[in-house]
Amino acid sequence: MKIRKIAGGFTTAKGFKAASCEAAIKYQNRRDMALLFTDVPCAVAGTFTSNKVKAAPVLWDMDIVKSGKPVRAVVVNTGIANAGTGAEGMRLCSETARHTAEILGISANEVLVGSTGVIGPNVPLDRITAGVSVMAKNLSDSAEAGTLASKAIMTTDTVNKEYAAVFDLPAASGEGTVTVHLGGMSKGSGMIHPNMCTMLGYLATDCAIDPSLLQKALSTVIKDTFNMITVDGDTSTNDTLLLLSSGLAGNKPITAEDESYELFCAALFSVCHDLARLMASDGEGATHLIETRVFNADTKENARTLARSVVGSSLVKAMIYGKDANCGRVLCALGYAGPDFNPADITITMSGENGSVCFYKDGCVQLFDEDKALEILSEHDVHFDCDMNMGKEEATAFGCDLTYDYVKINGDYRT
């Protein structure tokens, strides 16, 4: 197998370190800041929120990524989003970068920042700088440091999210192959809807790759990973996904869209896909993961739109939570999604680990085994397969059920 999943996260690749601490930004008695650092200047690619209202850290990072210059560090805080904070928010980013650069002996324009949490309040600068000073002394390339950093960026997440993979590429020496590492971490639980979603994601690889191809790979892969998850239909102000490359693996540098590039993209898809799936599964208050695969569609974009419509339907979400096989709601969600299709041509099946039921075919709702349907709906992962019978394109979207706890969590999120 060309791509192998391994234990680890951000610190898996050569040249990357992490640290975390309790800075009391908002939360008490828990880690709420992370510092990511690279031993060498790294190429960076990034994708950001599509929300017209962009938080100060998003604007700061967008400028750095657009510049094409290498980076060395990322400072992340949770609890307060530094969004809707105007000039003061940008000053916080600048001062955070300046202090971090001074402590680490690098340039301020090599420092990226990230924030997540409540929109509106100003982040206390003194706590940010104190946190950076503490973390700079504890930077480590250990797996534990990466895991603790993944926990430090959580907000309403119930579990941390990290993933790593390795694959082999031709060696720069021209003899044999070398092992390339790619790992990362993300956070996200609520206010999640394409494009992108309430997430912070940080990926690291030691693959030597042209910066423009690094960006192209990330921009391509995100379409069928992080842009295919939805929890509640809200898109955040702070969404940031960064991919850093140290180039220390010793592979022949990827400079063209050849077999090595395709393998890198496949590995990147694997990491982003699993992180995205973890985020959907950990939606606020969720008890089920909903996975919808639309296949034999006429176009790729239509397949994506149809799949997202099913996982984004409030009625489908409620149906899954209530374990009520009211499967006409899936048919309805396909129908109002937008793309044209003939209802008489499609087939819809619901499945889980212990079997499946076909509930729509040849233009009619089918009689199905209610007990089997209840068994499927009692599992954590519920799958819908929608055969559009129109072409060869397909897409998969991820979501979760809608529960009472979602309302409870968001009813007093600020207070």
HUWOJO-V471156 format. One record per residue. N is the residue number from 1. SS is DSSP state (H for helix, E for strand, L for the rest). PSI is psi as a letter, one per 30 degrees, with the letter a starting at -180 (none if undefined). OMEGA is omega in whole degrees, 0 to 359 (none if undefined). Layout:
BEGIN
n->(N & N)
ss->(SS & SS)
psi->(PSI & PSI)
omega->(OMEGA & OMEGA)
END
This chain:
BEGIN
n->(1 & 2 & 3 & 4 & 5 & 6 & 7 & 8 & 9 & 10 & 11 & 12 & 13 & 14 & 15 & 16 & 17 & 18 & 19 & 20 & 21 & 22 & 23 & 24 & 25 & 26 & 27 & 28 & 29 & 30 & 31 & 32 & 33 & 34 & 35 & 36 & 37 & 38 & 39 & 40 & 41 & 42 & 43 & 44 & 45 & 46 & 47 & 48 & 49 & 50 & 51 & 52 & 53 & 54 & 55 & 56 & 57 & 58 & 59 & 60 & 61 & 62 & 63 & 64 & 65 & 66 & 67 & 68 & 69 & 70 & 71 & 72 & 73 & 74 & 75 & 76 & 77 & 78 & 79 & 80 & 81 & 82 & 83 & 84 & 85 & 86 & 87 & 88 & 89 & 90 & 91 & 92 & 93 & 94 & 95 & 96 & 97 & 98 & 99 & 100 & 101 & 102 & 103 & 104 & 105 & 106 & 107 & 108 & 109 & 110 & 111 & 112 & 113 & 114 & 115 & 116 & 117 & 118 & 119 & 120 & 121 & 122 & 123 & 124 & 125 & 126 & 127 & 128 & 129 & 130 & 131 & 132 & 133 & 134 & 135 & 136 & 137 & 138 & 139 & 140 & 141 & 142 & 143 & 144 & 145 & 146 & 147 & 148 & 149 & 150 & 151 & 152 & 153 & 154 & 155 & 156 & 157 & 158 & 159 & 160 & 161 & 162 & 163 & 164 & 165 & 166 & 167 & 168 & 169 & 170 & 171 & 172 & 173 & 174 & 175 & 176 & 177 & 178 & 179 & 180 & 181 & 182 & 183 & 184 & 185 & 186 & 187 & 188 & 189 & 190 & 191 & 192 & 193 & 194 & 195 & 196 & 197 & 198 & 199 & 200 & 201 & 202 & 203 & 204 & 205 & 206 & 207 & 208 & 209 & 210 & 211 & 212 & 213 & 214 & 215 & 216 & 217 & 218 & 219 & 220 & 221 & 222 & 223 & 224 & 225 & 226 & 227 & 228 & 229 & 230 & 231 & 232 & 233 & 234 & 235 & 236 & 237 & 238 & 239 & 240 & 241 & 242 & 243 & 244 & 245 & 246 & 247 & 248 & 249 & 250 & 251 & 252 & 253 & 254 & 255 & 256 & 257 & 258 & 259 & 260 & 261 & 262 & 263 & 264 & 265 & 266 & 267 & 268 & 269 & 270 & 271 & 272 & 273 & 274 & 275 & 276 & 277 & 278 & 279 & 280 & 281 & 282 & 283 & 284 & 285 & 286 & 287 & 288 & 289 & 290 & 291 & 292 & 293 & 294 & 295 & 296 & 297 & 298 & 299 & 300 & 301 & 302 & 303 & 304 & 305 & 306 & 307 & 308 & 309 & 310 & 311 & 312 & 313 & 314 & 315 & 316 & 317 & 318 & 319 & 320 & 321 & 322 & 323 & 324 & 325 & 326 & 327 & 328 & 329 & 330 & 331 & 332 & 333 & 334 & 335 & 336 & 337 & 338 & 339 & 340 & 341 & 342 & 343 & 344 & 345 & 346 & 347 & 348 & 349 & 350 & 351 & 352 & 353 & 354 & 355 & 356 & 357 & 358 & 359 & 360 & 361 & 362 & 363 & 364 & 365 & 366 & 367 & 368 & 369 & 370 & 371 & 372 & 373 & 374 & 375 & 376 & 377 & 378 & 379 & 380 & 381 & 382 & 383 & 384 & 385 & 386 & 387 & 388 & 389 & 390 & 391 & 392 & 393 & 394 & 395 & 396 & 397 & 398 & 399 & 400 & 401 & 402 & 403 & 404 & 405 & 406 & 407 & 408 & 409 & 410 & 411 & 412 & 413 & 414 & 415)
ss->(L & L & L & E & E & E & L & L & L & H & H & H & L & L & L & E & E & E & E & E & E & L & L & L & L & L & L & L & L & L & L & L & E & E & E & E & E & E & E & E & E & E & E & E & E & E & E & E & L & L & L & L & L & L & L & H & H & H & H & H & H & H & H & H & H & H & H & L & L & L & E & E & E & E & E & E & E & E & E & E & L & L & L & L & L & H & H & H & H & H & H & H & H & H & H & H & H & H & H & H & H & H & H & H & L & L & L & H & H & H & E & E & E & E & E & E & E & E & L & L & L & L & L & L & H & H & H & H & H & H & H & H & H & H & H & H & L & L & L & E & L & L & H & H & H & H & H & H & H & H & H & H & L & L & L & L & L & L & L & L & E & E & E & E & E & E & E & E & E & E & E & L & L & L & L & L & E & E & E & E & E & E & E & E & E & E & E & L & L & L & L & L & L & L & L & L & L & L & L & E & E & E & E & E & E & L & L & L & E & L & H & H & H & H & H & H & H & H & H & H & H & H & H & H & L & H & H & H & E & L & L & L & L & L & L & L & L & L & L & E & E & E & E & E & E & L & L & L & L & L & E & L & L & E & L & L & L & L & H & H & H & H & H & H & H & H & H & H & H & H & H & H & H & H & H & H & H & H & H & H & H & L & L & L & L & L & L & L & E & E & E & E & E & E & E & E & E & L & L & H & H & H & H & H & H & H & H & H & H & H & H & H & L & H & H & H & H & H & H & H & H & H & L & L & L & L & L & H & H & H & H & H & H & H & H & L & L & L & L & L & L & L & H & H & H & L & E & E & E & E & E & E & L & L & E & E & E & E & E & E & E & L & L & E & E & L & L & L & L & H & H & H & H & H & H & H & H & L & L & L & E & E & E & E & E & E & E & L & L & L & L & L & E & E & E & E & E & E & E & E & L & L & L & H & H & H & H & H & H & H & H & L & L & L & L)
psi->(k & e & k & k & k & l & k & a & b & e & g & e & l & k & g & k & l & l & l & l & l & j & f & h & e & e & l & k & h & l & k & g & k & k & k & k & k & k & f & l & k & k & k & k & l & l & l & l & k & f & k & f & j & k & l & e & e & e & e & e & e & e & e & e & e & e & f & g & l & l & l & f & l & k & k & k & l & l & e & k & f & h & k & h & g & b & e & e & e & e & e & e & e & e & e & e & e & e & e & e & e & e & e & f & h & a & k & e & g & g & k & l & l & k & l & k & b & k & k & e & l & k & k & j & e & e & e & e & e & e & e & e & e & e & e & f & f & g & k & k & g & l & e & e & e & e & e & e & e & f & e & f & g & k & c & g & k & f & l & l & j & l & k & l & l & l & l & k & l & k & k & f & f & f & j & a & l & l & k & k & k & k & l & a & l & l & k & k & e & l & h & j & k & l & k & b & l & j & k & k & k & j & k & k & l & g & k & j & k & k & e & e & e & e & e & e & e & e & e & e & e & f & e & g & c & f & g & g & k & k & e & g & g & k & k & l & f & g & k & k & k & k & j & k & k & f & g & g & f & g & l & k & k & j & g & l & i & a & e & e & e & e & e & e & e & e & e & e & e & e & e & e & e & e & e & e & e & e & e & e & f & g & l & k & g & k & f & k & k & k & k & k & k & k & l & h & l & e & l & e & e & e & e & e & e & e & e & e & e & e & f & f & k & e & e & e & e & e & e & e & e & f & h & j & h & i & f & f & e & e & e & e & e & e & e & g & e & e & k & k & l & j & f & f & f & l & k & k & k & k & l & a & f & g & a & l & k & k & f & k & k & h & g & k & k & l & k & l & j & e & e & e & e & e & e & e & f & f & l & e & k & k & k & k & k & j & j & f & h & f & b & g & l & l & l & k & l & k & a & l & l & j & l & e & f & e & e & e & e & f & f & h & e & e & none)
omega->(187 & 181 & 183 & 175 & 177 & 175 & 176 & 181 & 187 & 185 & 182 & 182 & 181 & 175 & 185 & 180 & 180 & 173 & 179 & 181 & 172 & 182 & 179 & 177 & 173 & 183 & 177 & 176 & 173 & 178 & 181 & 173 & 176 & 175 & 177 & 186 & 179 & 180 & 182 & 175 & 185 & 167 & 182 & 172 & 182 & 169 & 190 & 183 & 174 & 177 & 179 & 176 & 183 & 179 & 181 & 179 & 178 & 180 & 179 & 183 & 179 & 180 & 181 & 179 & 181 & 182 & 181 & 181 & 181 & 180 & 181 & 187 & 173 & 177 & 184 & 172 & 174 & 178 & 179 & 191 & 187 & 178 & 184 & 186 & 173 & 183 & 180 & 178 & 178 & 177 & 178 & 178 & 182 & 181 & 176 & 180 & 181 & 181 & 179 & 179 & 180 & 181 & 186 & 179 & 179 & 180 & 181 & 180 & 173 & 184 & 174 & 180 & 177 & 178 & 176 & 181 & 184 & 177 & 174 & 183 & 173 & 177 & 179 & 185 & 183 & 179 & 177 & 183 & 177 & 178 & 178 & 181 & 179 & 185 & 181 & 180 & 187 & 180 & 182 & 176 & 181 & 176 & 180 & 179 & 177 & 180 & 179 & 177 & 179 & 177 & 183 & 182 & 180 & 169 & 177 & 176 & 176 & 177 & 175 & 186 & 176 & 185 & 178 & 179 & 175 & 177 & 185 & 177 & 177 & 181 & 178 & 180 & 182 & 181 & 176 & 182 & 174 & 178 & 179 & 182 & 176 & 181 & 179 & 180 & 177 & 172 & 178 & 181 & 179 & 187 & 184 & 177 & 178 & 357 & 348 & 181 & 180 & 183 & 161 & 180 & 181 & 182 & 181 & 176 & 174 & 178 & 173 & 185 & 178 & 183 & 180 & 177 & 175 & 179 & 181 & 180 & 181 & 181 & 179 & 185 & 185 & 183 & 183 & 178 & 183 & 178 & 179 & 177 & 176 & 177 & 189 & 176 & 179 & 178 & 188 & 176 & 192 & 186 & 181 & 173 & 182 & 177 & 182 & 180 & 180 & 180 & 186 & 183 & 182 & 178 & 173 & 186 & 178 & 183 & 181 & 180 & 183 & 181 & 179 & 178 & 180 & 178 & 176 & 179 & 179 & 178 & 178 & 177 & 181 & 181 & 182 & 180 & 183 & 176 & 179 & 180 & 177 & 180 & 179 & 180 & 182 & 177 & 185 & 179 & 188 & 172 & 180 & 166 & 175 & 180 & 181 & 178 & 174 & 182 & 186 & 175 & 183 & 178 & 179 & 183 & 177 & 177 & 179 & 182 & 181 & 181 & 180 & 180 & 180 & 183 & 181 & 182 & 178 & 180 & 175 & 179 & 180 & 178 & 180 & 180 & 182 & 181 & 181 & 186 & 177 & 195 & 173 & 179 & 176 & 178 & 179 & 181 & 175 & 185 & 180 & 183 & 179 & 181 & 181 & 173 & 178 & 182 & 181 & 184 & 190 & 176 & 181 & 181 & 174 & 184 & 175 & 181 & 188 & 176 & 183 & 173 & 174 & 184 & 176 & 181 & 176 & 176 & 183 & 170 & 185 & 168 & 181 & 182 & 182 & 179 & 177 & 178 & 178 & 178 & 179 & 182 & 177 & 177 & 180 & 182 & 178 & 185 & 170 & 175 & 183 & 179 & 184 & 176 & 182 & 185 & 185 & 184 & 178 & 177 & 179 & 178 & 183 & 177 & 180 & 180 & 180 & 186 & 175 & 183 & 177 & 180 & 179 & 181 & 185 & 178 & 180 & 183 & 183 & 186 & none)
END
